[in-house]
C-alpha cells in the first residue's frame, strides 16, 4: 500500500510562502492555547454575558490563538460584564497567561523563586525581547483514587514540559511532551480494552498488567500569510462548535498531523483543515506493536459568518479517504461534487452549526451532521428507519449567572446519532483516528443528555457538577453490527435490512453518571482537585445494575483536568 506522503505540493508551497512572507507582516503572532474546557469556559462566558458575538475571533473554531485571546481580554478591561472581584481575578488570571500580548500592565511576581524563576506568575522561566521570546513550564499530574469493587484503585502519574514562544513576533511555536503511567477507572479501562486505544492518546504499552504507559507529544507553529489569513501547522487536536460534545470534529481522539488555514474577513471566517491520520494499528498479543500503520487523509472546511451581532452560523463539509488526493486540497471547492466527479466512494459529510446569544447571559447553540440522505426515506415515504439516513444532532443552552447568582453557570445539552452514522463500507474511511471516534466518544446509535453546573464562590475555588444520561445500543460480539461502533463496516454484520433501524437497537444500555469536582488553585495554574463520580449502568445482558463509586484526589500543574464523562 503506497501511502508515503501527507501534504500536497500546493500546500507545501503555501507554507513556504507563509514562512517567507510572515516577517513582513506587522501583527504579533501567538501560539494557540490548547483546548481546555474549564479554561475556555472562562473566556466564552464573557461573550455570552455581553449578549453579542465575540468581536475578535469566532468561538465556533477551537483552539484560540493567544494574541486573539489577549485582544479580547483588553476589550473587557472596562466592560460592565466584569462585575465583581471574582471576575476581576479571572481577567487577571487569563491576562497573566497571555501577558506578552496583553496591552494592559500585568504585574510581575512579588517574590520570584531564586531570583531568576517565576518572575512572572505564569512562567517557570522565560526570556522576552522583540526578536525572540520563550516561556517554559513543568507539567505534573499526580492522581490517587478509590473505586469500590475494583481490585486496582485508579491512579496516574504524568510529568513533562511545555514550551511556547515566538520569533520576531511573527512566528509562534508551541511544544508539549509528557510521559504517563496510569490505572484508569473501570469504565475507562473497559473502553480502552474494547477499542485497543487510550482515548486522547496514541501508542501505549502495558504497565504492570492492568495499567497503561504512554508518551504524549503536541507541537505546532503558527503565522500569518496575509493580514486576514492565519496558518497553523503541527500535531494537535481541533474542536468545532459551542457544545460540550461535537459532531463535526472533537478533541477526543489522538492528536494528528494537520495544516489549518483560518481566513477571517468582514463577517466571515473560512476554516480549512487538511490532516493525515492513523487508520488502524497493528497488534501483537493485544498490544500495539512496531510497524508502518495504515494511514488515511481527512479534509475539512467550515464557512462561518455573523448575522447581526447575536447570531453566528457555520456550514461545514468534510471528506475522509484512504488515499491522498490532490483534488481535496482545493480550499473552496464543494467536496461532494469532487467525490462524484472522481467516481470515488470517499466518505463525505455535510452539516451546519450555530449559536444565538439571544439575551445577555443566555445562548442557544446546536449542530447537525449529515452522513447520508435519501429524501423519500428521510421523510418515511418509502419506509421508516432507513439505514441510509444517518445523522447526528445537537441542541444546547447556556445560562451565565444563573438566576442572577454571580459566577453560577448552567449548560444543558442533548446529543443523538442514528445507527451506522460515521461508519463506512470502505476500509480506513470511518470517521475515526487511532481507533477512537473523531466526534462523540459513544460513536453512534445513542441519545444523550448532559447537564453542567459551574460555580466559583471564591476567587481560587471552582465547583463543577456534571450529570449525564446515555441510552445506546451495543453489539453482542465482534461479528454483529447494530450501528454504534464506528470502526465496523456498515455493510457487514447488520441484523436488519434497509428499514426498521432505530436508536438503541442491539443490546439496550442505559448509563447515568454524575461527577462533583472541586478545584482550588494553590498558585498560578497549580491546582488541587477533589472529586466523586457515581456511575450506574443497566443493560439487557446484565442480571443487575452495574454501579461504580469513584473518589479521587489530584494535584496538577499546567495540566488539563481529565474528563472521563463517557
ABEGO torsion letter per residue (X at the ends): XBBABABBAAAAAAAAAAAAAAAABABBBBBBBBBBAAAAAAAAAAAAAAGBBBAABBAABOBBBAAAAAAAAAAAAABAABABAAAAAAAAAAAAAAAAABABBBBBBABBBGGABGABAABABBBBBAABBBBBBBBBBBBBBBBBGBABBBBBBBBEBBBBEBBGGABBBBBBBBBBBBBBBAAAAAAAAAAGBBBGBBBBBBBGGABBBBBBBBBBBBBBABAABBBBBEBBBBBBEABABBAABBAABBBBBBBBBBBBBEABBBBBBBBBBBABBBBBGGBBBBEBBBBBBBBBBBBBBBBEAABBBBBBBBBBBABBBAAAABAABBAAAAAAAAGBABBBBBEBBBBBBABBGBBBBBBBBBABBBAAAAAGAAEBGBAABBBBBBBBBBBBGBGGBBGBBBBBBBBBBBBGBGBBABBGABBBBGGBBABBAAGBGBBBBBBBBBBBABAABBBBBBBBBBBBBBBABAABBAGABAABBAABGBABBABGBBBGBEBBBBBBBBBBBBBBBABBGBBBBBBBBBBBBBBAABABBBBBBBBBBBBBBGBBBBBABX
